[in-house]
């Protein structure tokens, strides 16, 4: 019962956060081969409620149509110089989808990403894959045509291709409320090839892909695998897997609940092994920080306690050799009313490769931000991120590794609302910040986004 209460508490907080920021529908923002797809909170499983709400991110080759070509605007769009700038507004086009959720840079000024429904699909959320060139605009490369299918996050691999996941969907087995998810490859020309459809025993609801030093793709699923414990009997506890370039998937570890379950993040360390977070389980059932080798040797390095319960955003490797992350449920009370449903604002934390944990900054005032998302480290060594709260529609903040915090931009719904939230920011090769907002910008009620269809934005740090 205690475990269910904690899960319901985390679900309530994050569900309100996501209702506020609309940021977890499609997937994460990927700054090179190490990033997760945003989990959606639920006492039934982080990835499952996405499907139940019809907001899911899925995939599979059976739902991919041929490229529609897209249209590149003839008038040049803004470029990032200093401060905030809207680079592309999805409300300005009728062919590129809306509610962008994932971008990855493949070259100077060139990005690929995903978005939800295109207008010709009657406002269902099948999703698109698009190419974005700074100063030029968005071109849709592929449209997913099955309702409920949309893409998750991407990584750029050393072979020059993008690899992505359908958090739900695919043509594999049915896992709880939906198909179990899929893995696919995207070429620079937008050609999508289905590589693997999960079958539950090998995992369900993939949430992270990372390329290893051996050239293979490693990843985790938040469900599937073992159902042997009551903690994750319905959805499965999750798996760690390896995928070869030809799409052959091997399960290397099945989470068991006792040592963590619902893993939601994986990053590669300097030692060539992988580090990650499982949202629940462990000694306190508040989640664990773990290490796992490419052969599947698993070690719990830290059991989260009541000071930081169930962290759910991606870890960021810092230049000092440590990892940095955020959590919403920290027990810190907000000064302005309640942040979401349990009056907690969140924390930014540091954790060493050996598992030593320390708080860098605690959010205690809603006006200063609440519910921090995934961080990114700038070339200046500082951490940058986004959060809800602030003056109105969310904030973009900077925090030093010593914990000095400052808001550098208050989001405005006319230019994108609540920022990317838990999806985080991307550091461009030019040293500036890039991100997406799934809400705000130009409204278009006919396309199902009366409060705005979302934007791609930049923030100059120079």
Secondary structure, DSSP 8 states (H G I E B T S, - for coil): -HHHHHHHHHHHHHHHHHHHH--SSS----SSSEEE------TT-TTHHHHHTT------GGGB---------SS------EEEEEEEEGGG-SSS-SSEEEEEEEETTEEEEEES--GGGTT----EEEEEETTTEEEEEEEB-STT-----EEE-TTS-EEEEESSBSSS-EETTEEB-EEEEE-TT--EEEEEE--BTTBEEEEEEEE-TTS-EEEEEEE-S---SGGGTTT---EEEEE-TT--EEEEEE--BTTBEEEEEEEE-TTS-EEEEEEE-TTTTS-EEEEE-TT--EEEEEE--TTSB---S--EE-TTS-EEEEESBSS-B-SSS-STTTTB--EEEEE-TT--EEEEEE---GGG-BS----EE-TTS-EEEEEB-TTTT-EEEEE-TT--EEEEEE--GGG-SSTTGGG--EE-TTS-EEEEESS-SS-BGGGTBTT---EEEEEEE-
